[in-house]
Amino acid sequence: MKTLGQIYESFRFAWRALKSNVLRTILSLLGVTVGIFAIISVLTIVDSLEKNIKDSLDFLGTGVIYIEKWPFTADNDGVYRWWDFWKRPNASYNEFKFLQANLKNENGMVIFSGKGNSVIKYGNNSIGQIRLIGGSQGYDVVFEVNIEKGRYFTPEEIESGRNVAIIGYEVAQALFPNEGDPVGKTIKIKNLKYIVAGVIRKEGQSFLGTPSNDYCTIIPYQAFRRLYQTGTGNPQELTSRIGVKGKESDVGLVELENEVRGILRTRRGLKPEEKDNFVLNRPEAIANVIGNLFDVVGVAGWIIGGFSILVGGFGIANIMFVSVKERTSIIGLQKSLGAKNYFILFQFLFEAVFLSLIGGMAGLLLVFLLTYVPMGSLVVTLTVKNIVLGLGVSSAIGLISGIIPAALAARLDPVLAIRSN
């Protein structure tokens, strides 16, 4: 109770001191407000950008290893050796079957290929620039295929390569504007008839405009191979990729990666001294590159905001020195009535932190208002982590700025303090 009473008394003293000179208080707060706004706004935008970009990469799946000839990122020396990569063989259907029979640690596997700028027709309606995907069994395990109407392919349809299709939301809207449920209707792809088995739920546009299921059509892999040459391993044909889904933990993925590498090297007859003629891509590699880039931007934000925070800290220290000088006689009177040094110290420290926190909260309010500014497809969100960080930095600045004035006030001689006027 005694501690709560001291906090209450300190709050009253701090509030009275701040109200006594509002203009001086506001001017002292500006540095902290601008500094916190600069730091937290940069961190908020950086975090939002990073989240939006990573969300845009969700189409790559999570915990997935891709077997293909083109790596996602450059080598460790920063060089992307395309002249070596294009000679590599594509992943083949026979390799997919071999891996399917021999892998022990996978949670799902698929071989798939795609072709852009495809035209889908139904009667007199058509839609172009559609991504046509051929996927084997396991496509719905490795990737999210949220069916809104109808169903996914049956194993028999996939293995036999029947002419069935699952269409995206926008494809359904364009081809069947007044037809109601498209399931069971017959569409045409390259003048071949396909029965619509299902419609994918609307996803909307991503921040980076990465491929969306809204503008795609999925057919069985063997049906896709009847339209385009792929899956034989020929470097010149349409690229096929094998996706292997592993356990979510890094350890599980590393074990799976080693297992896949060993089996595929054996399948391709590579000698121990020969380099891999394939690459095992993981979406986490892109995420790490993005994370490193935004770490640099975040440091720049701290440097920019740090100067404003420094100015704000000097402003708070200045107002606290003035406050100690103005209240010297009151401090002497408090001490003569029995107030301990730690109470005086705590009183002025509380005032400095309280002052800094007001500036910090004002900066956070400006950042919060910034989240309502339209920024196209970028969704800016002020996270709890950044709010706590902003309040923590404000409190630290107040504590550092107020420690010397508070210590001077606590060490004043009561007799000399009372006689100071």
MOHU-V592720 format. One record per helix or strand of 2 or more residues. SS is the DSSP state (@ for helix, = for strand). FROM is the first residue (numbers start at 1). LEN is the number of residues. If there is no record, write none. Layout:
# MOHU-V592720
SS;FROM;LEN
SS;FROM;LEN
This chain:
# MOHU-V592720
@;2;19
@;22;39
=;64;5
@;82;4
@;93;10
=;108;15
=;125;11
@;139;4
=;147;4
@;155;6
=;164;4
@;169;7
=;186;4
=;192;9
@;213;3
=;216;5
@;221;7
=;240;6
@;250;19
=;279;4
@;283;44
@;328;9
@;341;30
@;384;27
@;414;5
